[in-house]
Amino acid sequence: MSQNELAEAADVSQNTVFKIERGLTKASRSLPAIAKALGQTVEALLSDDEPEAPAISPAKARLLRKVEGADELTIPEIEKVVDAIINAETLKAEALKAKPH
């Protein structure tokens, strides 16, 4: 995530993110929003330990393992299939809403 993306997600200025990363300012007011945008706790950000990865469901973990094992050339194909599934589910939901009762 870039400084600009983090700043936007946390609703702070990019300059604030820059200064915090370099230890040029204390981020007491901004830190909760930044932590939330990163999917972390304030304590985790202030810790010297490696940040914990946000928890994901077992189903998502299985899917990620499968994608990580895929050849780089097949990743765009996987993306197309996932997009098609999501689009089909969206269309199905819209059709059910529009169906008269």
Buried (B, 14 or more C-beta within 10 A) or exposed (E): EEBEEBBBBBEBBBEBBEBBEEEEEEBEEBBBBBBEBBEBBBEBBEEEEEEEEEEEEEEEEEBEEEEEEEEEEEEEEEEEEEEEEEEEEEEEEEEEEEEEE
